[in-house]
Amino acid sequence: MVVEPDADFKESIVDAQVKEKIKNEIAAIEAKIRKEKQFNIKLKLSTKLKDLKSNLSKI
């Protein structure tokens, strides 16, 4: 099996891009929660926010 020498570097770049995307989604959802007036929608957004934060911590 031949392993590329830059494989780890490429994976770390992809991981960093994924983390940045998730962080941006988290920031957008937090802003939506602050602006939203309806409680039930806030709860749905909070659930999604918790899921994204748990996904971010797993990476």
C-alpha positions as a Markdown table, in Angstrom:
| # | Residue | x | y | z |
|---|---|---|---|---|
| 1 | Met | 0.0 | 0.0 | 0.0 |
| 2 | Val | 1.4 | 3.4 | -1.0 |
| 3 | Val | 0.6 | 6.3 | 1.2 |
| 4 | Glu | 0.9 | 9.8 | 0.0 |
| 5 | Pro | 3.2 | 11.9 | 2.2 |
| 6 | Asp | 0.8 | 14.8 | 2.2 |
| 7 | Ala | -2.3 | 12.7 | 3.1 |
| 8 | Asp | -2.3 | 13.8 | 6.8 |
| 9 | Phe | -1.9 | 17.4 | 5.7 |
| 10 | Lys | -4.8 | 17.2 | 3.3 |
| 11 | Glu | -7.0 | 15.6 | 5.9 |
| 12 | Ser | -6.1 | 18.3 | 8.4 |
| 13 | Ile | -7.1 | 21.0 | 5.9 |
| 14 | Val | -10.4 | 19.3 | 5.2 |
| 15 | Asp | -11.0 | 18.9 | 8.9 |
| 16 | Ala | -10.3 | 22.6 | 9.5 |
| 17 | Gln | -12.7 | 23.6 | 6.7 |
| 18 | Val | -15.4 | 21.4 | 8.1 |
| 19 | Lys | -14.9 | 22.9 | 11.6 |
| 20 | Glu | -15.1 | 26.4 | 10.2 |
| 21 | Lys | -18.3 | 25.6 | 8.4 |
| 22 | Ile | -19.9 | 24.2 | 11.5 |
| 23 | Lys | -18.7 | 27.2 | 13.6 |
| 24 | Asn | -20.3 | 29.5 | 11.0 |
| 25 | Glu | -23.6 | 27.5 | 11.2 |
| 26 | Ile | -23.5 | 27.7 | 15.0 |
| 27 | Ala | -23.0 | 31.5 | 14.9 |
| 28 | Ala | -25.9 | 31.9 | 12.4 |
| 29 | Ile | -28.3 | 29.7 | 14.6 |
| 30 | Glu | -27.3 | 31.6 | 17.7 |
| 31 | Ala | -28.2 | 34.9 | 15.9 |
| 32 | Lys | -31.5 | 33.4 | 14.8 |
| 33 | Ile | -32.3 | 32.3 | 18.4 |
| 34 | Arg | -31.7 | 35.9 | 19.7 |
| 35 | Lys | -33.9 | 37.4 | 17.0 |
| 36 | Glu | -36.7 | 34.8 | 17.1 |
| 37 | Lys | -39.8 | 35.7 | 19.2 |
| 38 | Gln | -41.7 | 32.4 | 19.0 |
| 39 | Phe | -40.7 | 30.0 | 21.8 |
| 40 | Asn | -41.3 | 26.8 | 19.9 |
| 41 | Ile | -39.0 | 27.9 | 17.0 |
| 42 | Lys | -36.4 | 28.8 | 19.6 |
| 43 | Leu | -36.6 | 25.3 | 21.0 |
| 44 | Lys | -36.1 | 23.8 | 17.5 |
| 45 | Leu | -33.1 | 26.0 | 16.9 |
| 46 | Ser | -31.7 | 25.2 | 20.3 |
| 47 | Thr | -31.9 | 21.5 | 19.5 |
| 48 | Lys | -30.1 | 22.0 | 16.2 |
| 49 | Leu | -27.5 | 24.1 | 18.0 |
| 50 | Lys | -26.8 | 21.4 | 20.5 |
| 51 | Asp | -26.4 | 18.8 | 17.7 |
| 52 | Leu | -23.9 | 21.0 | 15.9 |
| 53 | Lys | -21.9 | 21.7 | 19.0 |
| 54 | Ser | -21.7 | 17.9 | 19.7 |
| 55 | Asn | -20.6 | 17.3 | 16.1 |
| 56 | Leu | -18.0 | 20.0 | 16.5 |
| 57 | Ser | -16.6 | 18.4 | 19.6 |
| 58 | Lys | -16.4 | 15.0 | 18.0 |
| 59 | Ile | -14.2 | 16.3 | 15.2 |
